[in-house]
Amino acid sequence: MQRRGEVGLTLMEVVITLSILAILASITLPNVGQYLPRAKTDAYLGDQRNLQTAISAYYLQNGAYPTYSGDTGSPTGALNSYIDMALLVSGRFMVSRPRSSNSDNGGSGTYGWYIDAQGRVQSVPTFTAGVYP
Protein backbone atom coordinates (compact mmCIF):
# COMPACT_ATOMS: atom_id res chain seq x y z
CA MET A 1 0.00 0.00 0.00
CA GLN A 2 1.40 3.35 -0.98
CA ARG A 3 0.91 6.53 1.04
CA ARG A 4 0.03 9.66 -0.84
CA GLY A 5 1.70 12.34 1.25
CA GLU A 6 -0.55 11.71 4.25
CA VAL A 7 0.87 12.67 7.61
CA GLY A 8 -0.44 11.33 10.91
CA LEU A 9 -0.84 8.29 13.08
CA THR A 10 -2.87 5.22 12.37
CA LEU A 11 -5.65 4.20 14.71
CA MET A 12 -3.58 1.22 15.87
CA GLU A 13 -0.63 3.45 16.87
CA VAL A 14 -2.92 5.72 18.89
CA VAL A 15 -4.56 2.76 20.67
CA ILE A 16 -1.20 1.22 21.57
CA THR A 17 0.13 4.55 22.88
CA LEU A 18 -2.96 5.12 25.04
CA SER A 19 -2.76 1.57 26.36
CA ILE A 20 0.85 2.06 27.44
CA LEU A 21 -0.03 5.35 29.16
CA ALA A 22 -2.97 3.71 30.96
CA ILE A 23 -0.72 0.90 32.23
CA LEU A 24 1.88 3.38 33.49
CA ALA A 25 -0.81 5.46 35.24
CA SER A 26 -2.29 2.39 36.92
CA ILE A 27 1.15 1.51 38.28
CA THR A 28 2.12 4.97 39.59
CA LEU A 29 -1.12 6.48 40.96
CA PRO A 30 -1.67 4.02 43.85
CA ASN A 31 1.94 4.54 44.94
CA VAL A 32 1.65 8.33 44.90
CA GLY A 33 -1.68 8.32 46.75
CA GLN A 34 -0.27 6.61 49.84
CA TYR A 35 2.22 9.44 50.45
CA LEU A 36 -0.29 12.31 50.58
CA PRO A 37 -1.46 11.80 54.22
CA ARG A 38 2.16 11.51 55.35
CA ALA A 39 3.06 14.71 53.51
CA LYS A 40 0.22 16.57 55.22
CA THR A 41 1.34 15.28 58.62
CA ASP A 42 4.93 16.33 57.93
CA ALA A 43 3.77 19.80 56.82
CA TYR A 44 1.77 20.24 60.05
CA LEU A 45 4.70 19.11 62.21
CA GLY A 46 7.00 21.42 60.26
CA ASP A 47 4.70 24.38 60.97
CA GLN A 48 4.64 23.44 64.64
CA ARG A 49 8.45 23.21 64.86
CA ASN A 50 8.93 26.52 63.02
CA LEU A 51 6.46 28.28 65.31
CA GLN A 52 8.13 26.80 68.39
CA THR A 53 11.51 28.06 67.22
CA ALA A 54 10.10 31.52 66.42
CA ILE A 55 8.33 31.96 69.77
CA SER A 56 11.39 30.71 71.64
CA ALA A 57 13.58 33.28 69.88
CA TYR A 58 10.98 35.99 70.54
CA TYR A 59 10.83 35.01 74.23
CA LEU A 60 14.62 35.13 74.57
CA GLN A 61 14.73 38.60 73.06
CA ASN A 62 11.64 40.13 74.70
CA GLY A 63 11.01 38.17 77.90
CA ALA A 64 7.38 37.48 76.94
CA TYR A 65 5.54 35.32 74.41
CA PRO A 66 4.11 36.85 71.21
CA THR A 67 0.46 36.25 72.07
CA TYR A 68 -2.59 37.95 70.64
CA SER A 69 -4.73 39.95 73.03
CA GLY A 70 -8.07 40.02 71.24
CA ASP A 71 -9.42 43.35 70.00
CA THR A 72 -6.61 45.54 71.34
CA GLY A 73 -4.05 44.11 68.94
CA SER A 74 -1.17 44.40 71.41
CA PRO A 75 0.83 41.39 72.60
CA THR A 76 0.20 40.20 76.14
CA GLY A 77 2.89 37.58 76.61
CA ALA A 78 0.37 35.35 78.37
CA LEU A 79 0.36 31.56 78.17
CA ASN A 80 -2.69 29.69 76.84
CA SER A 81 -3.18 32.45 74.25
CA TYR A 82 -3.17 32.51 70.47
CA ILE A 83 0.12 33.37 68.78
CA ASP A 84 0.37 36.81 67.17
CA MET A 85 1.65 35.81 63.72
CA ALA A 86 1.94 39.40 62.49
CA LEU A 87 4.23 40.22 65.40
CA LEU A 88 6.51 37.28 64.58
CA VAL A 89 6.67 38.25 60.91
CA SER A 90 7.19 41.98 61.53
CA GLY A 91 9.90 41.18 64.10
CA ARG A 92 11.61 38.94 61.53
CA PHE A 93 11.30 35.83 63.67
CA MET A 94 9.46 34.23 60.73
CA VAL A 95 9.46 34.98 57.02
CA SER A 96 5.71 34.45 56.69
CA ARG A 97 2.90 32.92 58.70
CA PRO A 98 2.31 29.20 58.18
CA ARG A 99 -0.26 28.07 55.60
CA SER A 100 -2.16 26.26 58.32
CA SER A 101 -3.04 29.59 59.96
CA ASN A 102 -4.87 31.98 57.67
CA SER A 103 -5.00 34.73 60.25
CA ASP A 104 -2.47 37.05 61.84
CA ASN A 105 -3.69 36.14 65.32
CA GLY A 106 -3.34 32.38 64.87
CA GLY A 107 -6.97 31.92 65.85
CA SER A 108 -8.52 30.99 62.53
CA GLY A 109 -7.62 29.03 59.44
CA THR A 110 -7.36 25.28 59.49
CA TYR A 111 -5.60 25.36 62.86
CA GLY A 112 -5.55 27.95 65.61
CA TRP A 113 -2.02 28.03 66.97
CA TYR A 114 -1.56 28.87 70.64
CA ILE A 115 1.04 28.65 73.41
CA ASP A 116 0.07 26.19 76.16
CA ALA A 117 0.79 26.51 79.90
CA GLN A 118 4.27 24.99 79.45
CA GLY A 119 5.24 27.38 76.62
CA ARG A 120 4.79 24.79 73.86
CA VAL A 121 3.06 25.47 70.55
CA GLN A 122 -0.23 23.57 70.19
CA SER A 123 -3.16 23.77 67.80
CA VAL A 124 -6.93 23.96 68.03
CA PRO A 125 -8.30 21.58 66.95
CA THR A 126 -5.68 18.99 67.65
CA PHE A 127 -4.05 17.57 64.55
CA THR A 128 -6.04 15.09 62.47
CA ALA A 129 -3.94 12.92 60.18
CA GLY A 130 -4.25 13.93 56.55
CA VAL A 131 -6.00 17.25 57.25
CA TYR A 132 -3.99 20.26 56.21
CA PRO A 133 -4.81 23.25 54.02
C-alpha angles and dihedrals in degrees: 000000000000124000117224102212093295116155124199146067128295120239090251092056091051093049093049092048092050091047092054091048091049091051092049091048092050090053098047105037098065090049093050093046094060092060098056098081090047091050091052091049091049091049091052093048090047091054090049093050093047092050091048091052092047095049091045091053090046091050092050091051100040107024092233137072121258096246128160117243102203119246097357093068094214123120117254102188089222124146121239089038134119117266117253100231094183090056092052092048096044090047089051094240087124132023093221138345116272119267090239090067114057094182135070091231096053090235101108139036121070091319132023107218118211141164113247127215091275094051095256125136113248135167138230114246099030114248118285114200112254095013114116132127 
